[in-house]
Every structure is written in structure tokens, then in C-alpha cells.
Amino acid sequence: MHHERHMSQPLSSADALISAVENQRMFDAIVPRYDRLNALMSLGLHRRWRRQAVNRLDPVAHALYLDLGTGTGDLCVEILRQEPAARVLGIDPSTAMLEQARTKFTQLGVQDRAQVVSGDACNLDIEDAHVSGIVSGFCIRNLTDRNRAFHEMYRVTVPGGRIVLLELTRPSQPLLRAGHRLYSRLVVPLLGRALSRGDAYRYLTHSIEAFAEPAAIVTELRQAGFEDAAYRPLTGGVVALFSARRPAGMTDGIEA
């Protein structure tokens, strides 16, 4: 589970539980063990979730895709695995994560097609209608202003472009929900404490429990201007895959 790249403004009437500065400091500290912990805590399912997200994005050759909260760059790599002729740009506020991503890209020989830069999902330094699509893995519950971030996603995506967001959620089925709660409250913090900084993984549990219901996220995407907004539960609802599209033929909300 890629998780905690917190990207946004200082905390006020916030959607997230902690500020961007606190989140960045906390997760800068776990970079050396980050990928290994993701694999362990997701029971290896994070790879399947990434494949499904990129399948939904449906990247095409020579197009530019944006990965928000890229962390160590795994979604960027998956986009290029599925479409080697695409280009990807990853954005994350954590310089330690970005250095890890650059190292990974070089090791895989994709550094000519994959770049990462420091940035903020709520204030993207990207031109209007510049990217063909957006993907994000386990980032949106850490945004202190989702509404602003969703409007920024709309602004930078080309008309007709798709966004796909993976996020950790809670199963709706009562028995699954109870088991998931037990795992996230007991096992995840224990693993985090044994292998890294436990506070990061206690925060992971709290942020999942505090996250909005998936239907509310779909409503927020529609309010930002996207069409075809929907979500699909994965692995019994442990993860939700949100997708939406900027309407074709629309520029700055005005039909061309």
C-alpha cells in the first residue's frame, strides 16, 4: 500500500487529519523501508491494484500522464509497463521519496520517459489542459482540501481525459469490515513499529477510518466538473478505484 504522501495547504477546515508538514516529515523517515512495507502490509495485493488502476487509465503512446502523490514512483513504472511509449510526470512533496523514485527509474532504464518533481496537488504548477490523464495511489485521503485538488485535476487534464484514483477504504460488508478493522488497528501498527516508525502506520489506520465514504468522493468529483464519476470496490472494499473524465469539448467550463 503506497500510502502517505500528504499534499496540500496548511491545515484549517481540513479533510485530512494532520498537516502537510507533519505528514512529509513522518514519511520522509520511512523511505528506506517504504516499498517493502507496502508489499508486506498489502499482502502483495498493491501490485494488482496498480495494474487495475492503470488498466482503467488506458494510457496511449506519446501522451503525458500525471501521477499525484507518486511516492517512490511505482504507478509511473506501471504506466510505462503497460504503454512503453507514454511519458509520465510524478509529483510529491517528499524529496526523499522523489530521490528513491529517480533511482528506481534509472535502474529500470525509464528515466528518459519518467520524471518526478516536488509539488502540491492543491496548487499544481502545470498549464491548463496539459496532461492526457491523471492517476493517484493512496493520496487523496491525505489532502487537506480535496475540493481544490479535484478542481486542479480538472484544470490540468485535457478535455476527454480520464483521472483514476486508488484509495484505501473500509469494506461495507459487516464481517469484512470487522476483520479489516482488527487488521488495521492491531497488525499494521505492530508491523510498522517492528520495521519502521510506528507513528506513520498508526496514522494510516486513523486516516482510513476518518476518510469519507466512496459515494461522497464521487459527488465531489462531479461537483468539480467531471463526468462519468464512479467507484469500484477492490478486494472486498479494502480499496476503492475511483474514475472520472473531463468532458470532451470543454475548456475552462465553456463548451468549445
Phi and psi in degrees as a GROMACS rama.xvg file:
@    title "Ramachandran Plot"
@    xaxis  label "Phi"
@    yaxis  label "Psi"
@TYPE xy
-44.6602  134.291  HIS-2
-134.899  -70.4823  HIS-3
-98.5282  52.169  GLU-4
-88.9021  100.69  ARG-5
-87.9509  123.181  HIS-6
-131.602  111.289  MET-7
172.495  -167.433  SER-8
-80.0198  168.298  GLN-9
-55.9504  147.343  PRO-10
-66.1812  129.024  LEU-11
-135.513  -109.455  SER-12
-83.843  78.8486  SER-13
-92.4914  153.147  ALA-14
-82.8118  -32.9644  ASP-15
-87.1339  170.217  ALA-16
-88.6607  -28.9308  LEU-17
-133.084  166.537  ILE-18
-75.9721  163.822  SER-19
-59.9375  -40.5713  ALA-20
-63.9939  -45.4943  VAL-21
-62.0412  -42.5652  GLU-22
-65.6122  -45.1174  ASN-23
-61.5785  -44.2652  GLN-24
-62.8659  -40.7287  ARG-25
-65.6963  -41.509  MET-26
-91.769  -17.1543  PHE-27
-57.2359  -34.4366  ASP-28
-72.6979  -18.372  ALA-29
-107.095  7.48862  ILE-30
-52.738  -44.7112  VAL-31
-57.546  -29.735  PRO-32
-109.774  6.45287  ARG-33
-59.4626  -53.4683  TYR-34
-63.2606  -40.3926  ASP-35
-65.4913  -41.4334  ARG-36
-66.2078  -38.1431  LEU-37
-57.8274  -46.9094  ASN-38
-63.8474  -43.1269  ALA-39
-66.06  -48.0303  LEU-40
-74.1717  -25.296  MET-41
-91.9456  2.17303  SER-42
58.2806  31.5529  LEU-43
81.244  -0.982533  GLY-44
-76.1229  -14.841  LEU-45
-59.0403  -31.8871  HIS-46
-66.4457  -43.4979  ARG-47
-63.4386  -42.1779  ARG-48
-61.1501  -41.5971  TRP-49
-64.4013  -42.2587  ARG-50
-59.8227  -42.8692  ARG-51
-66.1618  -37.6679  GLN-52
-64.1661  -45.745  ALA-53
-71.357  -33.6714  VAL-54
-56.3013  -42.7081  ASN-55
-69.0533  -36.5451  ARG-56
-63.0663  -37.2913  LEU-57
57.7707  61.4128  ASP-58
-66.1169  151.039  PRO-59
-122.549  161.305  VAL-60
-62.4005  141.858  ALA-61
70.5067  3.17437  HIS-62
-89.8818  156.669  ALA-63
-103.824  129.225  LEU-64
-120.777  146.036  TYR-65
-109.285  131.196  LEU-66
-111.844  109.731  ASP-67
-87.6618  130.218  LEU-68
69.729  46.8905  GLY-69
-65.3029  -24.5706  THR-70
60.7713  -122.046  GLY-71
-92.3978  13.854  THR-72
86.1949  15.6145  GLY-73
-65.9491  -35.9766  ASP-74
-70.5052  -34.7809  LEU-75
-58.8981  -44.7758  CYS-76
-63.6486  -40.3286  VAL-77
-66.0537  -38.9059  GLU-78
-58.0114  -46.2936  ILE-79
-71.6681  -25.7389  LEU-80
-67.0851  -41.8773  ARG-81
-80.3404  -29.8148  GLN-82
-140.542  87.7447  GLU-83
-60.4634  -21.0256  PRO-84
-92.2579  3.4514  ALA-85
-77.712  171.148  ALA-86
-124.593  145.803  ARG-87
-132.438  145.57  VAL-88
-126.982  120.756  LEU-89
-102.72  138.128  GLY-90
-124.148  135.226  ILE-91
-159.913  146.245  ASP-92
-79.7988  -13.0411  PRO-93
-89.9477  111.415  SER-94
-65.9641  -31.6242  THR-95
-66.0343  -42.4503  ALA-96
-62.1634  -43.053  MET-97
-64.039  -37.7204  LEU-98
-63.7326  -39.5428  GLU-99
-63.5067  -40.7999  GLN-100
-62.6375  -44.62  ALA-101
-61.7283  -41.0462  ARG-102
-61.0409  -43.0712  THR-103
-62.4002  -44.4507  LYS-104
-61.395  -41.6558  PHE-105
-65.458  -43.0061  THR-106
-61.8813  -33.9748  GLN-107
-89.5123  -6.3197  LEU-108
73.5243  27.3924  GLY-109
-113.53  14.0487  VAL-110
-64.5338  -18.373  GLN-111
-78.785  -15.6697  ASP-112
-115.623  -8.6414  ARG-113
-128.792  120.532  ALA-114
-124.927  153.825  GLN-115
-131.666  145.509  VAL-116
-140.516  154.946  VAL-117
-72.523  136.324  SER-118
-170.199  175.78  GLY-119
-126.65  122.846  ASP-120
-61.8747  -23.8213  ALA-121
-89.2675  -4.09792  CYS-122
-152.676  70.567  ASN-123
-74.2309  129.06  LEU-124
-88.0555  62.3986  ASP-125
-137.776  141.645  ILE-126
-65.3007  158.257  GLU-127
-60.1446  143.566  ASP-128
48.1254  49.6005  ALA-129
-105.853  -28.0419  HIS-130
-110.899  146.295  VAL-131
-76.8502  -20.7465  SER-132
-174.062  165.569  GLY-133
-131.449  139.724  ILE-134
-129.888  151.31  VAL-135
-150.634  137.803  SER-136
-118.774  109.73  GLY-137
60.3946  44.4398  PHE-138
-119.091  -34.4576  CYS-139
-69.7862  -23.1312  ILE-140
-74.2528  -9.09836  ARG-141
-99.8285  6.23278  ASN-142
-85.8271  131.712  LEU-143
-79.7648  -12.3523  THR-144
-144.568  83.3199  ASP-145
-62.0167  -39.4875  ARG-146
-57.2104  -46.0706  ASN-147
-65.8068  -41.5915  ARG-148
-63.8676  -41.1829  ALA-149
-66.1647  -37.1416  PHE-150
-66.6361  -35.86  HIS-151
-66.2251  -41.0835  GLU-152
-59.2396  -44.2353  MET-153
-60.3467  -45.1277  TYR-154
-60.6184  -43.8122  ARG-155
-87.2385  -10.3867  VAL-156
-87.1348  140.817  THR-157
-67.4722  150.937  VAL-158
-53.9281  131.895  PRO-159
87.9686  -7.86721  GLY-160
-76.2886  152.545  GLY-161
-108.887  145.567  ARG-162
-115.518  143.876  ILE-163
-135.382  124.201  VAL-164
-124.695  121.989  LEU-165
-93.692  137.317  LEU-166
-148.979  145.623  GLU-167
-73.1164  131.439  LEU-168
-135.709  -175.581  THR-169
-110.107  133.037  ARG-170
-58.4691  146.682  PRO-171
-86.0385  -27.4347  SER-172
-68.8568  127.949  GLN-173
-55.9624  -43.8352  PRO-174
-67.3461  -44.5661  LEU-175
-61.9859  -39.2752  LEU-176
-63.1911  -41.7189  ARG-177
-65.3499  -44.3076  ALA-178
-64.4467  -40.1594  GLY-179
-63.9637  -41.2458  HIS-180
-63.2471  -42.4493  ARG-181
-62.7661  -45.1298  LEU-182
-62.8482  -45.8139  TYR-183
-73.1617  -29.92  SER-184
-84.6023  -28.6401  ARG-185
-108.37  -54.9555  LEU-186
-72.0837  -47.9915  VAL-187
-59.9166  -49.5295  VAL-188
-62.9495  -35.0625  PRO-189
-64.0466  -44.3633  LEU-190
-63.5532  -42.8536  LEU-191
-61.678  -41.6343  GLY-192
-69.1463  -34.8786  ARG-193
-72.1358  -35.5047  ALA-194
-110.512  -11.3822  LEU-195
-160.675  -149.709  SER-196
-87.3809  117.387  ARG-197
-64.0601  -27.8452  GLY-198
-63.4948  -33.4608  ASP-199
-62.5154  -38.1819  ALA-200
-88.3673  -20.644  TYR-201
-67.3619  -42.2723  ARG-202
-61.4209  -38.958  TYR-203
-53.5319  -48.82  LEU-204
-61.1102  -48.0858  THR-205
-64.3557  -37.637  HIS-206
-70.1186  -32.9532  SER-207
-66.8077  -45.1035  ILE-208
-66.4246  -29.7479  GLU-209
-88.2014  -9.75222  ALA-210
-68.9655  147.161  PHE-211
-61.5469  155.006  ALA-212
-65.0728  146.996  GLU-213
-53.5223  -38.2231  PRO-214
-62.2764  -32.4044  ALA-215
-68.7368  -36.2782  ALA-216
-65.4838  -40.5123  ILE-217
-59.9434  -43.1532  VAL-218
-61.5592  -42.3402  THR-219
-63.6519  -38.2437  GLU-220
-64.1854  -41.303  LEU-221
-64.0222  -40.3392  ARG-222
-65.6185  -26.2439  GLN-223
-78.8339  -7.15388  ALA-224
113.533  -7.36439  GLY-225
-73.9523  152.497  PHE-226
-114.071  169.762  GLU-227
54.7418  31.4785  ASP-228
-73.043  131.006  ALA-229
-159.687  169.11  ALA-230
-139.323  154.954  TYR-231
-131.51  124.745  ARG-232
-72.5493  139.068  PRO-233
-116.588  146.994  LEU-234
51.6533  51.6765  THR-235
71.8935  13.2447  GLY-236
97.4563  5.93178  GLY-237
-63.8365  -30.4648  VAL-238
-131.945  146.999  VAL-239
-117.81  140.312  ALA-240
-108.946  107.87  LEU-241
-93.6461  141.787  PHE-242
-144.292  152.535  SER-243
-162.201  167.346  ALA-244
-135.91  138.262  ARG-245
-72.7836  130.699  ARG-246
-56.0338  140.766  PRO-247
-70.4398  147.007  ALA-248
74.85  15.9322  GLY-249
-115.255  132.269  MET-250
-129.746  119.201  THR-251
53.6226  36.9467  ASP-252
79.7388  2.48793  GLY-253
-115.67  130.001  ILE-254
-66.4824  133.288  GLU-255
